[in-house]
């Protein structure tokens, strides 16, 4: 089993972002709007601020109380969206339960040109229509790990969210991949993952994908988007790395140089997402000029 080197890819993304920001005379500013109540969101925002600072992007963290109303939050989003000095706007998800029914309405308050998360209805429509837009950072980061031409490759995605699965379908089709989307209602999931050349998972179930989902008789690439928090503060993915590694060793009596490649968690898709976000801000700037 080989671990995919996401750190090197991340560094390339950051170098690309630094080169662009250093050539821009204007100051790039983004607003990250957060409704308090989700501890994980605070960690994610901290990481985003850190990366943006590294490449010369200013971040305005906008914290809203957990009991904020839909009308109040909508007004805040529209305020930053309308400000000429703000390059990009993002609404940190998830939202508290009383705002979840209005999630898409709130995302749609952000202009597609400033939608650095790429989650508004207009951004999604432009992506699927092949028009200029900002692609969600996680799918865009994942595509940096894959060849430019995926002709003849079978890709299975176990995720159908607007954030990962749906935009990935379009991006993979653009590279000539044959794509199958799976989810919680999919039957015989093990058979489908074993038939794939590339498997992309993001279900949020700790160690769900063990050796029974892997085909050791063909080269496979597994990309793990899962983030599962453990009681000790550590995070792990949806792929059971220990079981896959142990089975691989038991069957083949070797631990390295096999045809199975997997992204690590942590240090995998997550670090690509934050780096790609910086590039999304620069793309927003280009659209606004």
VEXDREN-2710 file (C-alpha; in Angstrom, 1 decimal):
% VEXDREN-2710
k/r/px/py/pz
1/UNK/0.0/0.0/0.0
2/UNK/1.3/3.4/-1.0
3/UNK/0.3/6.7/0.7
4/UNK/-0.4/9.4/-1.8
5/UNK/1.8/12.5/-1.2
6/UNK/-0.8/15.2/-0.8
7/UNK/1.7/17.5/1.0
8/UNK/3.8/18.0/-2.1
9/UNK/0.7/18.8/-4.1
10/UNK/-0.4/21.2/-1.5
11/UNK/2.9/23.1/-1.6
12/UNK/2.5/23.4/-5.4
13/UNK/-0.9/25.0/-4.9
14/UNK/0.4/27.4/-2.3
15/UNK/3.3/28.4/-4.5
16/UNK/0.9/29.0/-7.3
17/UNK/-1.3/31.2/-5.0
18/UNK/1.7/33.2/-3.7
19/UNK/2.9/33.9/-7.2
20/UNK/-0.5/35.3/-8.1
21/UNK/-1.1/37.3/-5.0
22/UNK/2.4/38.9/-5.2
23/UNK/1.6/40.1/-8.8
24/UNK/-1.8/41.6/-7.7
25/UNK/-1.6/45.2/-6.5
26/UNK/-5.0/45.1/-4.8
27/UNK/-5.5/43.6/-1.4
28/UNK/-7.6/40.4/-1.5
29/UNK/-10.1/40.2/1.3
30/UNK/-12.7/37.5/2.1
31/UNK/-15.4/37.3/4.7
32/UNK/-16.0/33.9/6.4
33/UNK/-19.5/34.0/8.0
34/UNK/-19.9/31.5/10.8
35/UNK/-23.0/30.8/12.9
36/UNK/-21.6/29.6/16.3
37/UNK/-22.5/26.2/17.8
38/UNK/-20.3/23.8/15.8
39/UNK/-16.9/23.2/17.3
40/UNK/-15.4/21.7/14.2
41/UNK/-16.2/24.8/12.2
42/UNK/-14.0/26.9/14.4
43/UNK/-11.1/24.5/13.6
44/UNK/-11.7/24.6/9.9
45/UNK/-11.9/28.4/9.9
46/UNK/-8.7/28.6/11.8
47/UNK/-7.0/26.5/9.2
48/UNK/-8.5/28.6/6.3
49/UNK/-7.3/31.8/8.0
50/UNK/-3.8/30.4/8.4
51/UNK/-3.5/29.4/4.7
52/UNK/-4.9/32.7/3.5
53/UNK/-2.4/34.5/5.6
54/UNK/0.4/32.5/4.2
55/UNK/-0.4/33.6/0.6
56/UNK/-1.3/37.2/1.4
57/UNK/-5.1/37.1/1.6
58/UNK/-6.9/39.0/4.5
59/UNK/-9.8/37.2/6.2
60/UNK/-12.7/38.8/8.1
61/UNK/-14.1/36.2/10.4
62/UNK/-17.8/37.1/11.0
63/UNK/-19.2/35.3/14.0
64/UNK/-23.0/35.2/14.4
65/UNK/-24.8/34.0/17.5
66/UNK/-26.3/30.5/17.4
67/UNK/-29.8/31.8/17.6
68/UNK/-29.5/34.3/14.7
69/UNK/-32.6/34.4/12.5
70/UNK/-32.8/33.7/8.8
71/UNK/-33.5/37.3/8.0
72/UNK/-30.6/38.6/10.1
73/UNK/-28.1/36.1/8.6
74/UNK/-29.3/36.9/5.1
75/UNK/-28.8/40.6/5.8
76/UNK/-25.2/40.0/6.9
77/UNK/-24.4/37.8/3.9
78/UNK/-25.8/40.5/1.5
79/UNK/-23.8/43.2/3.3
80/UNK/-20.5/41.5/2.6
81/UNK/-21.5/40.4/-0.8
82/UNK/-22.3/44.0/-1.8
83/UNK/-19.0/45.5/-0.4
84/UNK/-16.6/46.4/-3.2
85/UNK/-13.6/45.8/-1.0
86/UNK/-14.6/42.1/-0.4
87/UNK/-13.2/39.7/-2.9
88/UNK/-15.0/36.6/-1.7
89/UNK/-17.7/35.5/0.7
90/UNK/-18.3/32.1/2.2
91/UNK/-20.9/30.8/4.6
92/UNK/-19.4/28.2/6.9
93/UNK/-21.4/25.0/7.0
94/UNK/-23.1/23.2/8.8
95/UNK/-25.8/25.6/10.0
96/UNK/-27.8/25.0/13.1
97/UNK/-31.0/23.1/12.7
98/UNK/-33.3/26.1/12.6
99/UNK/-31.4/27.5/9.6
100/UNK/-30.9/24.2/7.7
101/UNK/-34.1/24.5/5.7
102/UNK/-32.9/27.9/4.4
103/UNK/-29.3/26.8/3.6
104/UNK/-29.5/27.0/-0.2
105/UNK/-31.4/30.3/0.0
106/UNK/-28.6/31.8/2.1
107/UNK/-25.9/30.4/-0.2
108/UNK/-27.7/31.9/-3.2
109/UNK/-27.3/35.4/-1.6
110/UNK/-23.7/35.2/-2.7
111/UNK/-22.8/36.4/-6.2
112/UNK/-21.2/33.6/-8.3
113/UNK/-18.2/35.9/-8.8
114/UNK/-17.6/36.0/-5.0
115/UNK/-18.8/32.5/-4.3
116/UNK/-15.4/31.0/-3.2
117/UNK/-17.1/27.8/-2.0
118/UNK/-18.9/27.4/-5.3
119/UNK/-22.1/26.3/-3.6
120/UNK/-24.7/28.7/-4.9
121/UNK/-27.3/27.5/-7.4
122/UNK/-25.8/29.8/-10.0
123/UNK/-22.3/28.5/-9.4
124/UNK/-23.5/24.9/-9.8
125/UNK/-25.5/25.7/-12.9
126/UNK/-22.5/27.5/-14.5
127/UNK/-20.3/24.5/-13.7
128/UNK/-22.6/22.0/-15.4
129/UNK/-23.1/24.3/-18.3
130/UNK/-19.4/24.6/-18.9
131/UNK/-19.4/28.4/-18.1
132/UNK/-16.8/30.3/-16.1
133/UNK/-17.3/29.7/-12.4
134/UNK/-15.6/28.8/-9.1
135/UNK/-15.5/25.1/-8.4
136/UNK/-15.9/23.9/-4.8
137/UNK/-12.4/23.6/-3.2
138/UNK/-12.5/19.9/-2.2
139/UNK/-13.4/18.5/-5.7
140/UNK/-10.9/20.9/-7.3
141/UNK/-8.2/19.7/-4.9
142/UNK/-9.0/16.1/-5.5
143/UNK/-8.6/16.6/-9.3
144/UNK/-5.0/17.8/-8.7
145/UNK/-4.2/14.2/-7.6
146/UNK/-5.5/12.6/-10.8
147/UNK/-4.2/12.5/-14.4
148/UNK/-5.4/15.0/-16.9
149/UNK/-6.8/12.3/-19.1
150/UNK/-8.9/9.6/-17.4
151/UNK/-10.1/7.8/-20.6
152/UNK/-10.9/4.2/-19.9
153/UNK/-10.9/4.7/-16.2
154/UNK/-13.8/3.6/-14.0
155/UNK/-14.4/6.0/-11.1
156/UNK/-16.7/5.2/-8.2
157/UNK/-17.8/8.1/-5.9
158/UNK/-19.4/7.2/-2.6
159/UNK/-20.9/10.7/-1.9
160/UNK/-23.7/12.6/-3.6
161/UNK/-23.4/16.0/-1.8
162/UNK/-23.4/19.4/-3.5
163/UNK/-20.0/20.0/-1.9
164/UNK/-18.1/16.9/-3.1
165/UNK/-20.0/14.2/-5.1
166/UNK/-22.0/16.2/-7.6
167/UNK/-19.3/18.6/-8.8
168/UNK/-16.8/15.7/-8.9
169/UNK/-19.0/14.0/-11.5
170/UNK/-18.7/16.9/-13.8
171/UNK/-15.0/17.4/-13.3
172/UNK/-14.3/13.7/-13.9
173/UNK/-16.5/13.6/-17.0
174/UNK/-14.6/16.5/-18.4
175/UNK/-11.5/14.3/-18.2
176/UNK/-13.3/11.4/-20.0
177/UNK/-13.7/9.2/-16.9
178/UNK/-16.6/6.7/-16.6
179/UNK/-18.3/7.7/-13.4
180/UNK/-20.6/5.8/-11.0
181/UNK/-22.2/7.6/-8.0
182/UNK/-23.0/5.5/-4.9
183/UNK/-24.7/6.4/-1.6
184/UNK/-26.4/5.0/1.4
185/UNK/-29.1/3.3/-0.7
186/UNK/-26.7/1.6/-3.1
187/UNK/-26.8/-2.2/-3.1
188/UNK/-23.7/-4.4/-3.4
189/UNK/-21.4/-1.5/-2.8
190/UNK/-18.4/-3.8/-2.3
191/UNK/-18.7/-5.1/-5.8
192/UNK/-18.8/-1.6/-7.2
193/UNK/-15.8/-0.4/-5.4
194/UNK/-13.8/-3.5/-6.4
195/UNK/-14.6/-2.9/-10.1
196/UNK/-13.3/0.7/-10.0
197/UNK/-9.8/2.0/-10.9
198/UNK/-10.4/5.1/-8.7
199/UNK/-12.6/5.2/-5.6
200/UNK/-13.5/8.5/-3.9
201/UNK/-15.3/8.2/-0.6
202/UNK/-16.8/10.7/1.8
203/UNK/-19.5/9.3/4.0
204/UNK/-18.3/10.3/7.5
205/UNK/-18.3/6.8/8.8
206/UNK/-15.2/5.8/10.7
207/UNK/-13.3/2.9/9.1
208/UNK/-16.3/2.0/6.9
209/UNK/-14.2/0.9/4.0
210/UNK/-12.0/-2.1/5.0
211/UNK/-10.2/-4.7/2.9
212/UNK/-13.5/-6.2/1.8
213/UNK/-14.1/-3.2/-0.5
214/UNK/-10.6/-3.3/-2.1
215/UNK/-9.6/-5.2/-5.2
216/UNK/-6.0/-6.3/-4.6
217/UNK/-5.8/-7.9/-8.0
218/UNK/-5.7/-4.6/-9.9
219/UNK/-4.2/-1.1/-9.5
220/UNK/-6.5/1.0/-7.4
221/UNK/-6.4/4.6/-6.1
222/UNK/-8.5/5.4/-3.1
223/UNK/-9.2/9.1/-2.2
224/UNK/-10.6/9.5/1.3
225/UNK/-12.6/12.7/2.0
226/UNK/-14.0/11.4/5.3
227/UNK/-13.2/13.3/8.5
228/UNK/-14.2/11.5/11.7
229/UNK/-13.2/12.9/15.1
230/UNK/-12.0/10.5/17.8
231/UNK/-12.3/11.1/21.6
232/UNK/-8.6/11.9/21.9
233/UNK/-8.8/14.8/19.4
234/UNK/-7.3/12.8/16.5
235/UNK/-9.1/12.5/13.2
236/UNK/-9.4/9.5/10.9
237/UNK/-11.0/8.9/7.6
238/UNK/-13.6/6.5/6.2
239/UNK/-10.9/4.1/4.9
240/UNK/-9.7/1.5/7.5
241/UNK/-6.0/1.9/6.7
242/UNK/-5.0/-0.7/9.3
243/UNK/-7.2/-3.4/8.0
244/UNK/-6.3/-2.7/4.4
245/UNK/-2.6/-2.8/5.3
246/UNK/-2.8/-5.9/7.4
247/UNK/-4.8/-7.8/4.8
248/UNK/-2.3/-6.7/2.1
249/UNK/0.6/-8.0/4.2
250/UNK/-1.1/-11.3/5.1
251/UNK/-2.1/-12.1/1.5
252/UNK/1.0/-10.9/-0.3
253/UNK/3.7/-10.9/2.4
254/UNK/4.8/-7.5/1.6
255/UNK/4.0/-4.0/2.9
256/UNK/5.1/-1.6/0.2
257/UNK/5.4/-1.2/-3.5
258/UNK/1.9/-2.6/-4.2
259/UNK/-0.6/-1.3/-6.7
260/UNK/-2.9/0.2/-4.0
261/UNK/-2.6/3.9/-3.4
262/UNK/-4.5/5.7/-0.6
263/UNK/-4.7/9.3/0.6
264/UNK/-3.9/9.7/4.3
265/UNK/-6.2/11.2/6.9
266/UNK/-5.0/13.6/8.3
267/UNK/-2.7/15.2/5.8
268/UNK/-4.7/14.3/2.7
269/UNK/-7.7/15.9/1.0
270/UNK/-8.2/18.3/3.8
271/UNK/-4.9/20.2/3.3
272/UNK/-5.6/20.3/-0.4
273/UNK/-9.0/21.9/0.2
274/UNK/-7.6/24.8/2.2
275/UNK/-4.9/25.4/-0.3
276/UNK/-7.4/25.3/-3.2
277/UNK/-9.6/27.8/-1.3
278/UNK/-6.8/30.4/-1.7
279/UNK/-6.7/29.8/-5.4
280/UNK/-10.5/30.2/-5.5
281/UNK/-10.2/33.7/-3.9
282/UNK/-7.8/34.7/-6.7
283/UNK/-10.2/33.3/-9.3
284/UNK/-12.9/35.5/-7.7
285/UNK/-10.7/38.5/-8.0
286/UNK/-10.2/37.8/-11.7
287/UNK/-13.9/37.6/-12.2
288/UNK/-14.5/40.9/-10.4
289/UNK/-12.0/42.9/-12.4
END
